[in-house]
Amino acid sequence: MNKEENICNQHTFLTVYNTYAKDLRRFLFFKTQDVESAEDLLQESFIKLWDSCKKVDYNKVKSYLFTIANNMFLNEVKHLKIVHDYKSTNEQKATNESPEYVMIGKEFLEKLNHSIESLPSIQQEVFLLSRIEKKKYKEISIQLNISVKAVEKRMHNALVNLRKTIGNI
């Protein structure tokens, strides 16, 4: 192995990075469909290459990088699946309600979301600012450049419309 072919050499490593980073980034983006995740995996791949630069043959650096990147992607997917399974298992354990009660709750949430979406935009905006973002009527009036009375009226109308579509809660 020549000095030029030693990946631990900073100049050689930079050449490897400049040569393969663009293709590796595309490969990872294709896999992840997320720019930030692809960029993170790209950087981690080159960090692993640097950490094991003495063991990697210069002629096999491309396949080494792509293998590392692919394995890191698969590990991330596996980890996300485990996290998802853990969350779903704990959500089921956390509820002592019957499956029927949970299903009714989900149906109610869907109906509520649909009802909120069907509100006129001025009522929907005030409702979301008040109930979701927890803003006071005074803050909403300043943000929307309307009077507090107008906020109260819009909120009242929104609640009336919601009661019509989903009934009294």
Secondary structure, DSSP 8 states (H G I E B T S, - for coil): --STT-TTSHHHHHHHHHHHHHHHHHHHHHHHS-HHHHHHHHHHHHHHHHHTTTTS-GGGHHHHHHHHHHHHHHHHHHHHHHHHHHHHHHHHHH--S-HHHHHHHHHHHHHHHHHHHTS-HHHHHHHIIIIIS---HHHHHHHHTS-HHHHHHHHHHHHHHHHHHH---
